[in-house]
Amino acid sequence: MAKLQAASKSMYVLQVGDIVLTAPADIEAHVLSYFQSIFSVDNNCVTNNIVARMIPVLVNEVDNDMLCHLPLSDEIKSAIFYLNGNGTPGPDGLGGHFYHSF
């Protein structure tokens, strides 16, 4: 019931400066023009590269290429056997012993 009452609330009086609007059509026209003036302003975006200037480059192209490559099968195998067989299971519920065996 509270949601219905809140959704059906209407604005009966609106004061704009010294003028008091009471007619629903006048209130609607004022609110519409107000929000149109806010949201229809031209967007004057310019490229200023502020992000590139403020954040240092910590990874060079060679390192980035290395990080983006898929791991080799030998790297995967050595990582699996590096797991503790008696360790806590990971997010998949499987522990290191499972990966060692299978």
Rosetta constraint file for C-alpha pairs under 8 A:
AtomPair CA 1 CA 5 HARMONIC 6.29 0.50
AtomPair CA 2 CA 6 HARMONIC 6.12 0.50
AtomPair CA 3 CA 7 HARMONIC 6.05 0.50
AtomPair CA 4 CA 8 HARMONIC 6.12 0.50
AtomPair CA 5 CA 9 HARMONIC 6.28 0.50
AtomPair CA 11 CA 24 HARMONIC 7.93 0.50
AtomPair CA 11 CA 27 HARMONIC 7.95 0.50
AtomPair CA 12 CA 22 HARMONIC 5.97 0.50
AtomPair CA 12 CA 23 HARMONIC 7.57 0.50
AtomPair CA 12 CA 24 HARMONIC 6.97 0.50
AtomPair CA 13 CA 20 HARMONIC 6.87 0.50
AtomPair CA 13 CA 21 HARMONIC 5.73 0.50
AtomPair CA 13 CA 22 HARMONIC 4.81 0.50
AtomPair CA 13 CA 23 HARMONIC 7.86 0.50
AtomPair CA 13 CA 27 HARMONIC 7.69 0.50
AtomPair CA 14 CA 20 HARMONIC 5.75 0.50
AtomPair CA 14 CA 21 HARMONIC 5.06 0.50
AtomPair CA 14 CA 22 HARMONIC 6.62 0.50
AtomPair CA 14 CA 27 HARMONIC 6.60 0.50
AtomPair CA 15 CA 19 HARMONIC 5.75 0.50
AtomPair CA 15 CA 20 HARMONIC 4.34 0.50
AtomPair CA 15 CA 21 HARMONIC 6.03 0.50
AtomPair CA 16 CA 20 HARMONIC 6.17 0.50
AtomPair CA 16 CA 21 HARMONIC 7.37 0.50
AtomPair CA 21 CA 26 HARMONIC 6.30 0.50
AtomPair CA 21 CA 27 HARMONIC 6.05 0.50
AtomPair CA 22 CA 26 HARMONIC 7.19 0.50
AtomPair CA 22 CA 27 HARMONIC 6.94 0.50
AtomPair CA 23 CA 27 HARMONIC 6.33 0.50
AtomPair CA 24 CA 28 HARMONIC 6.02 0.50
AtomPair CA 25 CA 29 HARMONIC 6.08 0.50
AtomPair CA 26 CA 30 HARMONIC 6.15 0.50
AtomPair CA 27 CA 31 HARMONIC 6.13 0.50
AtomPair CA 28 CA 32 HARMONIC 6.00 0.50
AtomPair CA 29 CA 33 HARMONIC 6.09 0.50
AtomPair CA 30 CA 34 HARMONIC 6.02 0.50
AtomPair CA 31 CA 35 HARMONIC 6.31 0.50
AtomPair CA 32 CA 36 HARMONIC 6.07 0.50
AtomPair CA 33 CA 37 HARMONIC 6.04 0.50
AtomPair CA 34 CA 38 HARMONIC 6.49 0.50
AtomPair CA 35 CA 39 HARMONIC 6.08 0.50
AtomPair CA 36 CA 40 HARMONIC 5.57 0.50
AtomPair CA 37 CA 41 HARMONIC 6.60 0.50
AtomPair CA 49 CA 53 HARMONIC 6.26 0.50
AtomPair CA 50 CA 54 HARMONIC 5.98 0.50
AtomPair CA 51 CA 55 HARMONIC 5.95 0.50
AtomPair CA 52 CA 56 HARMONIC 7.38 0.50
AtomPair CA 59 CA 63 HARMONIC 6.02 0.50
AtomPair CA 59 CA 64 HARMONIC 6.18 0.50
AtomPair CA 60 CA 64 HARMONIC 6.12 0.50
AtomPair CA 61 CA 65 HARMONIC 6.10 0.50
AtomPair CA 62 CA 66 HARMONIC 6.33 0.50
AtomPair CA 63 CA 67 HARMONIC 6.17 0.50
AtomPair CA 64 CA 68 HARMONIC 6.19 0.50
AtomPair CA 65 CA 69 HARMONIC 6.38 0.50
AtomPair CA 71 CA 75 HARMONIC 6.17 0.50
AtomPair CA 71 CA 76 HARMONIC 6.68 0.50
AtomPair CA 72 CA 76 HARMONIC 6.47 0.50
AtomPair CA 73 CA 77 HARMONIC 6.15 0.50
AtomPair CA 74 CA 78 HARMONIC 6.14 0.50
AtomPair CA 75 CA 79 HARMONIC 6.14 0.50
AtomPair CA 76 CA 80 HARMONIC 6.21 0.50
AtomPair CA 77 CA 81 HARMONIC 6.34 0.50
AtomPair CA 78 CA 82 HARMONIC 6.07 0.50
AtomPair CA 79 CA 83 HARMONIC 6.73 0.50
AtomPair CA 80 CA 96 HARMONIC 7.36 0.50
AtomPair CA 80 CA 99 HARMONIC 6.53 0.50
AtomPair CA 80 CA 100 HARMONIC 6.87 0.50
AtomPair CA 81 CA 96 HARMONIC 7.90 0.50
AtomPair CA 81 CA 99 HARMONIC 7.89 0.50
AtomPair CA 81 CA 100 HARMONIC 6.23 0.50
AtomPair CA 83 CA 87 HARMONIC 7.70 0.50
AtomPair CA 83 CA 96 HARMONIC 5.21 0.50
AtomPair CA 84 CA 96 HARMONIC 5.42 0.50
AtomPair CA 84 CA 97 HARMONIC 7.40 0.50
AtomPair CA 85 CA 95 HARMONIC 6.66 0.50
AtomPair CA 85 CA 96 HARMONIC 4.19 0.50
AtomPair CA 85 CA 97 HARMONIC 4.08 0.50
AtomPair CA 85 CA 98 HARMONIC 7.69 0.50
AtomPair CA 85 CA 100 HARMONIC 7.19 0.50
AtomPair CA 86 CA 95 HARMONIC 7.22 0.50
AtomPair CA 86 CA 96 HARMONIC 6.63 0.50
AtomPair CA 86 CA 97 HARMONIC 6.47 0.50
AtomPair CA 87 CA 95 HARMONIC 6.32 0.50
AtomPair CA 87 CA 96 HARMONIC 6.40 0.50
AtomPair CA 88 CA 95 HARMONIC 6.02 0.50
AtomPair CA 88 CA 96 HARMONIC 7.96 0.50
AtomPair CA 89 CA 93 HARMONIC 5.10 0.50
AtomPair CA 89 CA 94 HARMONIC 4.84 0.50
AtomPair CA 89 CA 95 HARMONIC 3.90 0.50
AtomPair CA 89 CA 96 HARMONIC 7.09 0.50
AtomPair CA 90 CA 94 HARMONIC 5.83 0.50
AtomPair CA 90 CA 95 HARMONIC 6.14 0.50
AtomPair CA 94 CA 98 HARMONIC 6.26 0.50
AtomPair CA 94 CA 99 HARMONIC 7.72 0.50
AtomPair CA 95 CA 99 HARMONIC 6.99 0.50
AtomPair CA 96 CA 100 HARMONIC 6.19 0.50
AtomPair CA 97 CA 101 HARMONIC 6.18 0.50
AtomPair CA 98 CA 102 HARMONIC 6.08 0.50
